[in-house]
């Protein structure tokens, strides 16, 4: 899915919302082992209550991507630096054209292995790009603190 694509909730309604919800639910389950589709699935999951034809086309695009990349997935390997936690975070400022809320995302690696990731809409509207990035960083720091073992 094109990251810069911004679909609106305005448009022709999809004729079978149950099919849409079923497909998106299956894709949500698949994100457990396929973080590469997490952003796109998060995006189409926001309109389960009233899907449009454009959103169904986006779901079909994700399904075609999954079909072409069946060999992708999470793998765990012994790491050179097994105790090092490395985190990346990002946010898009006012990425939702309807609610004007930002989306935060992070990925955390233990050595070379991805151990935690998230992408979700921020609960409040940010006034600037810096504010949305700060919220994403705070969310990432919280997750790192939760993953870090406490000193004995």
Protein Blocks (a to p, Z undefined) as FASTA:
>chain_A
ZZklccdfbdcddfblmlmmmmmmmmmmmmmmmmklmmmmmmmmmmmmlccfklmmmmmm
mmmmmmmmmmgccdddddfblmbccddddddehkblklopacddddddehjacfbdcddd
dfbdcfbfklmmmmmmmmmmmmmmmmpccdZZ
